[in-house]
Amino acid sequence: MTASVESNVSYLQRPEGRVSYTVEGEGPLVVAVPGMGDLRSTFRELVRPLVEAGYRVAVTDLRAQGDSDTTFREFGDVPTARDLIALIEELGGPAVVLGNSMGAAAAAWVAAERPDLVSGLVFYGPLLREPAASRAATFFQHLLYRVLFVTPWGAGVWAGYYRKNLNPGRQAPWLGEQVAAIRTSLSEPGRLSSFRRLTLQLNHSVVEPRLPEVHAPMLAYVGDLDPDYRDPAAEGAWMESIGAQVVRVPEAGHFPQSQRPDITVPGTLAFLAERRTTDGSAWAARA
């Protein structure tokens, strides 16, 4: 496997295969989960500051992404959420969960399903509901996925879309390295077909009905240029209506955690600090 830059990769055994993750630091548990077609390294701007601030930081790959096995057949928000539940239990929760894109949706589902395991939620470019679309539009979108995400061009298509379409505005200085790693990863046997299966199975409508059950504090970073929102301002207002504290991030697209760490890192650290006990050794119980 060439996508990993760490030597301490661990694996969580699940019914259909293993999910990869890394753990660094000591202190209250923070678990980070990336979005569709991404790698753990999308959180590289956050991991070191969080570890230095006294947190135990676990960053997981999605099923069949990064260093995870390609034997999975079930994908989407709920399967990812169930993997998160198993990981938090394995590491000894509760945890504050950080989620990007579909990772945010999975984290919200965990908070609704197992509130005892989640002390807080931080979202970056979250997709918490399914965009309105006709059956015809969905049909043609899925048809496009079947055509685009196949060998020999599929890995390059996604890598190009990730770089050009999902990262408008400021770009991380290591974006080229990230894109190359994603392309290399998707070129490995079984990964592109698994990614295509994820694109066809993913549907956030399973998460939206559970949002009223989420009582953990929520902080959401919404990029002003995020192409996954028809109207970022309206989506941010909707998130506020469900109880999230929303921070609009200028000059950022779908990855505020990597595009604008000058905003997201200090904001995330402040949110985490508010959740700790007075001695800093654990997460405080919610009122």
C-alpha positions as CSV (number, residue, x, y, z in Angstrom):
1,M,0.0,0.0,0.0
2,T,1.5,3.4,-1.0
3,A,-1.1,5.8,0.3
4,S,0.0,5.8,3.9
5,V,2.7,8.2,5.1
6,E,2.7,6.7,8.6
7,S,4.3,3.5,9.9
8,N,1.9,3.0,12.8
9,V,-1.2,2.0,10.8
10,S,-3.7,-0.1,12.9
11,Y,-6.7,-2.1,11.7
12,L,-10.2,-2.4,13.0
13,Q,-11.8,-5.8,12.1
14,R,-15.3,-5.5,10.7
15,P,-17.6,-8.2,9.3
16,E,-16.6,-7.5,5.7
17,G,-13.0,-6.5,6.1
18,R,-10.6,-4.2,8.0
19,V,-10.8,-0.5,8.4
20,S,-7.4,1.3,8.8
21,Y,-6.6,4.1,11.2
22,T,-3.8,5.8,13.1
23,V,-3.6,7.0,16.7
24,E,-1.3,9.7,18.0
25,G,-1.0,11.5,21.4
26,E,-2.5,11.2,24.8
27,G,-5.6,12.7,26.4
28,P,-9.3,12.9,25.6
29,L,-10.1,11.0,22.4
30,V,-10.7,12.8,19.1
31,V,-11.7,10.7,16.0
32,A,-11.5,12.2,12.5
33,V,-13.1,10.7,9.4
34,P,-12.6,11.9,5.8
35,G,-15.0,12.1,2.9
36,M,-15.6,10.1,-0.2
37,G,-12.6,9.4,-2.3
38,D,-10.2,10.9,0.2
39,L,-7.4,9.8,2.5
40,R,-6.5,10.2,6.2
41,S,-4.0,12.9,5.2
42,T,-6.7,15.4,4.5
43,F,-6.6,16.1,8.3
44,R,-2.8,16.7,8.4
45,E,-3.2,20.4,9.3
46,L,-5.2,19.4,12.4
47,V,-3.5,16.3,13.8
48,R,-0.2,17.9,15.1
49,P,-1.9,20.9,16.8
50,L,-4.4,18.6,18.5
51,V,-1.8,16.2,19.7
52,E,0.3,19.1,21.0
53,A,-2.8,20.5,22.8
54,G,-3.1,17.2,24.7
55,Y,-5.5,15.1,22.7
56,R,-5.4,11.4,21.6
57,V,-6.2,11.8,17.9
58,A,-7.4,8.8,15.8
59,V,-7.8,9.3,12.0
60,T,-9.6,6.6,10.1
61,D,-9.9,5.7,6.4
62,L,-13.3,4.9,4.9
63,R,-14.0,1.4,3.8
64,A,-11.8,0.4,0.8
65,Q,-10.0,3.8,0.9
66,G,-6.5,4.5,2.0
67,D,-5.1,1.4,3.8
68,S,-8.5,-0.2,4.4
69,D,-9.4,-3.5,2.8
70,T,-11.2,-3.7,-0.6
71,T,-13.4,-6.6,0.5
72,F,-16.3,-4.4,1.5
73,R,-19.6,-4.5,-0.4
74,E,-21.7,-2.2,1.7
75,F,-20.9,1.6,1.7
76,G,-22.4,4.9,2.7
77,D,-23.2,7.0,5.8
78,V,-24.7,4.3,8.0
79,P,-22.0,1.6,7.3
80,T,-19.4,4.3,8.0
81,A,-21.2,5.3,11.2
82,R,-21.2,1.7,12.4
83,D,-17.4,1.5,11.7
84,L,-17.0,4.7,13.8
85,I,-19.0,3.3,16.7
86,A,-16.8,0.2,16.7
87,L,-13.7,2.3,16.5
88,I,-14.7,4.6,19.4
89,E,-15.6,1.5,21.5
90,E,-12.2,-0.1,20.6
91,L,-10.3,3.0,21.6
92,G,-12.3,3.7,24.7
93,G,-14.6,6.7,24.1
94,P,-16.4,9.0,24.3
95,A,-14.9,11.1,21.6
96,V,-15.3,14.3,19.8
97,V,-15.7,13.4,16.2
98,L,-14.4,15.5,13.3
99,G,-16.0,14.8,9.9
100,N,-15.4,16.1,6.4
101,S,-18.2,15.7,3.7
102,M,-19.9,12.3,4.1
103,G,-17.7,11.7,7.2
104,A,-19.7,14.5,8.8
105,A,-23.0,12.8,8.0
106,A,-21.7,9.5,9.4
107,A,-20.6,11.3,12.6
108,A,-24.0,12.9,13.0
109,W,-25.7,9.5,12.7
110,V,-23.4,8.1,15.4
111,A,-24.3,11.0,17.7
112,A,-28.0,10.2,17.2
113,E,-27.6,6.4,17.5
114,R,-25.0,6.3,20.4
115,P,-25.1,9.7,22.2
116,D,-23.0,8.1,25.0
117,L,-20.0,7.9,22.6
118,V,-20.0,11.4,21.2
119,S,-19.0,14.5,23.3
120,G,-19.1,16.9,20.4
121,L,-19.0,17.2,16.6
122,V,-16.9,19.3,14.3
123,F,-17.9,19.3,10.6
124,Y,-15.9,20.5,7.6
125,G,-17.9,20.9,4.4
126,P,-20.6,18.7,5.8
127,L,-23.2,16.9,3.7
128,L,-26.0,16.3,6.2
129,R,-28.9,15.9,3.8
130,E,-29.5,14.7,0.3
131,P,-29.7,17.5,-2.3
132,A,-33.1,17.8,-4.0
133,A,-33.0,16.0,-7.3
134,S,-35.5,14.3,-9.7
135,R,-35.4,10.6,-10.3
136,A,-34.3,11.3,-13.8
137,A,-31.4,13.4,-12.6
138,T,-30.3,10.8,-10.1
139,F,-30.5,8.1,-12.8
140,F,-28.3,10.0,-15.2
141,Q,-25.9,10.9,-12.3
142,H,-25.5,7.2,-11.5
143,L,-25.1,6.4,-15.2
144,L,-22.3,9.0,-15.3
145,Y,-20.5,7.4,-12.3
146,R,-20.6,4.0,-14.0
147,V,-18.9,5.5,-17.1
148,L,-16.4,7.8,-15.4
149,F,-15.1,5.6,-12.6
150,V,-13.7,2.7,-14.5
151,T,-10.3,1.6,-15.6
152,P,-8.2,3.0,-17.2
153,W,-9.3,6.6,-16.7
154,G,-11.4,6.6,-13.4
155,A,-8.6,7.3,-11.0
156,G,-7.4,10.3,-13.1
157,V,-11.0,11.6,-13.5
158,W,-11.6,11.7,-9.7
159,A,-8.1,13.1,-8.9
160,G,-8.7,15.9,-11.4
161,Y,-12.1,16.7,-10.1
162,Y,-10.8,16.7,-6.5
163,R,-8.1,19.2,-7.4
164,K,-9.9,21.5,-9.7
165,N,-13.5,21.4,-8.7
166,L,-13.5,20.7,-5.0
167,N,-10.6,23.0,-4.0
168,P,-11.6,26.5,-5.4
169,G,-10.1,29.4,-3.6
170,R,-7.0,28.9,-1.5
171,Q,-5.2,25.6,-1.9
172,A,-3.1,23.7,0.6
173,P,0.6,23.8,-0.3
174,W,0.5,20.0,-0.3
175,L,-2.6,19.6,-2.5
176,G,-0.5,18.2,-5.4
177,E,0.9,15.6,-3.1
178,Q,-2.6,14.7,-1.8
179,V,-4.0,14.4,-5.3
180,A,-1.1,12.2,-6.4
181,A,-1.6,9.9,-3.4
182,I,-5.4,9.7,-4.1
183,R,-4.7,8.8,-7.8
184,T,-2.1,6.2,-6.8
185,S,-4.4,4.7,-4.2
186,L,-7.4,4.4,-6.6
187,S,-5.1,2.7,-9.1
188,E,-4.5,-0.2,-6.8
189,P,-6.5,-3.4,-7.4
190,G,-10.1,-3.2,-6.1
191,R,-10.1,0.4,-5.0
192,L,-11.7,2.1,-8.0
193,S,-14.5,-0.5,-8.2
194,S,-15.1,0.0,-4.5
195,F,-15.2,3.8,-5.0
196,R,-17.7,3.4,-7.8
197,R,-19.8,1.3,-5.6
198,L,-19.7,4.0,-2.9
199,T,-20.8,6.7,-5.3
200,L,-23.8,4.5,-6.3
201,Q,-24.8,3.6,-2.8
202,L,-24.3,6.9,-1.1
203,N,-27.5,8.7,-0.1
204,H,-27.7,11.2,2.8
205,S,-31.4,10.9,3.2
206,V,-30.8,8.3,5.9
207,V,-29.1,10.9,8.1
208,E,-31.4,13.9,7.9
209,P,-34.3,12.3,9.9
210,R,-31.9,11.5,12.7
211,L,-30.6,15.0,13.1
212,P,-33.3,16.0,15.7
213,E,-31.8,13.2,17.9
214,V,-28.4,14.8,17.9
215,H,-27.8,16.6,21.2
216,A,-24.0,16.8,21.1
217,P,-22.6,20.3,20.5
218,M,-22.0,20.9,16.8
219,L,-19.6,23.2,15.0
220,A,-19.7,23.4,11.2
221,Y,-17.3,25.0,8.8
222,V,-18.9,25.9,5.5
223,G,-16.7,27.0,2.6
224,D,-18.1,30.0,0.7
225,L,-17.0,28.4,-2.5
226,D,-18.1,24.8,-1.8
227,P,-19.4,23.4,-5.1
228,D,-21.4,20.7,-3.3
229,Y,-23.9,23.3,-2.0
230,R,-26.3,25.1,-4.4
231,D,-26.2,28.0,-2.0
232,P,-23.6,27.9,0.8
233,A,-25.3,30.7,2.7
234,A,-28.7,28.9,2.7
235,E,-27.1,25.6,3.7
236,G,-25.3,27.3,6.6
237,A,-28.6,28.8,7.7
238,W,-30.2,25.4,7.6
239,M,-27.4,23.9,9.7
240,E,-27.9,26.7,12.3
241,S,-31.6,25.8,12.4
242,I,-30.7,22.3,13.5
243,G,-28.5,23.6,16.3
244,A,-25.1,23.8,14.8
245,Q,-22.7,26.7,15.3
246,V,-21.8,27.6,11.7
247,V,-18.6,29.4,10.6
248,R,-18.5,30.6,7.0
249,V,-15.0,30.2,5.6
250,P,-14.0,32.6,2.8
251,E,-11.8,31.4,-0.1
252,A,-12.5,27.8,0.7
253,G,-14.3,25.0,-1.1
254,H,-15.1,21.5,0.1
255,F,-12.1,21.2,2.4
256,P,-11.9,24.0,4.9
257,Q,-9.7,21.9,7.2
258,S,-6.9,22.0,4.6
259,Q,-7.7,25.1,2.6
260,R,-8.0,27.5,5.6
261,P,-6.2,26.0,8.6
262,D,-5.7,29.6,9.8
263,I,-9.4,29.6,10.6
264,T,-10.3,25.9,11.3
265,V,-7.4,24.9,13.5
266,P,-7.8,27.6,16.2
267,G,-11.6,27.3,16.0
268,T,-11.4,23.5,16.4
269,L,-9.0,23.8,19.3
270,A,-11.3,26.3,21.1
271,F,-14.3,24.1,20.6
272,L,-12.4,21.1,22.0
273,A,-11.1,23.1,25.0
274,E,-14.7,24.1,25.9
275,R,-15.7,20.4,26.1
276,R,-12.9,19.3,28.5
277,T,-13.1,18.8,32.2
278,T,-11.4,21.5,34.4
279,D,-8.3,19.4,34.8
280,G,-8.2,18.6,31.0
281,S,-8.0,14.9,31.5
282,A,-11.4,13.9,29.9
283,W,-14.5,15.1,28.2
284,A,-16.9,16.9,30.5
285,A,-20.4,15.4,30.8
286,R,-23.0,17.3,28.9
287,A,-25.5,19.3,30.9
